[in-house]
Amino acid sequence: MQSYSLIAPGKINLYLEIIGDRPDGFHELVMILQSIELADRIDIKANDTQAITLHCHHPQVPADETNLAYRAAQLMCKTFPEVYANYGGVDISITKNVPVAAGLAGGSTDAAAVLVGINLMWGLGLTKPELEALAAKLGSDIPFCISGGTAIATGRGETLDPIPDLDHLWVILAKHRNISVSTPWAYKTYRQHYSKNYVSEPENIKIRRELVNSGALVSAITHQNSREIGNLLYNDLEKVVLPEYPLVAQVKSAFANCEVLGTMMSGSGPTVFALCESESQAKTVAEKVKKAIADPNLDFWVTKLSSGGIQLQVTH
Ligand code: C5P
């Protein structure tokens, strides 16, 4: 049987607005999600046992069912028990390039790659919407990671409307090695402070979604207006994360003082990104901020926005 190698890109949030509470305990969101070229590599192959195994050299990546990629394989085995019994277990190997626990969907994209890879390896013929429905059972960002590109995400984040690709811009990512922000904490704290503004009536939720759909940022993306895109970046979670993590706020201020199109925290952080017109500009700004902050624990990556989700490479 073939083994498969998959490229699993990370993402940034160009826009993240929290609208209200959902009956399932999650938040009703409107986001604009954007794939980046920085990607993990996932290798999967069938083994002769009924076991799922996972290997990753990164010290912060667990090899058990606390890893979303492991849970993705478990979900496929549970959903298709006869195929699983026929083909046996799965060996998963993850080469980590996307920063871990960073607000860049690193764990989510690995899980998306495992769903796509097992679908191919077992010849299941699941369509993208069927894969996205399985992905939504594992986490809110995983459906987006399957097709990637540029999309408006609503509901928990799992309902997707693709918009024109935005792949001409470059992005600098900056993350402190020793800072991690708990996503449940960020949403819970936001609820404590801002739930008085939450909207609950379906009609009003629809209006808020429409405002984004027909709004200035989507229009700027459609017209590839880089300056406008940079000016209109938005993330509600900054309101709770930046005051609690001054080092993250410091990175954002440092980017804002440079020649960038715009800067924003991604997801629940702690990664801060800055958009640039070109690779050379991104590298110059990264060097400038590195020197200005002079913190050996602050890591930088320069990458490009991407129009792709999970991509396959057949190895043999
Ligand atoms: O779905 P995911 O596992 O990525 O979500 C992580 C946590 O983020 C959830 O347990 C929840 O606390 C919070 N969350 C939320 N509303 C969303 C997405 C995430 O409250 N739409």
Residues whose N, C-alpha, C, O or C-beta is under 5 A from the ligand:
A	BS01	C5P	G25 F26 H27 L29 L138 G139 S140 D141 G155 R156 G157 T183 P184 Y187
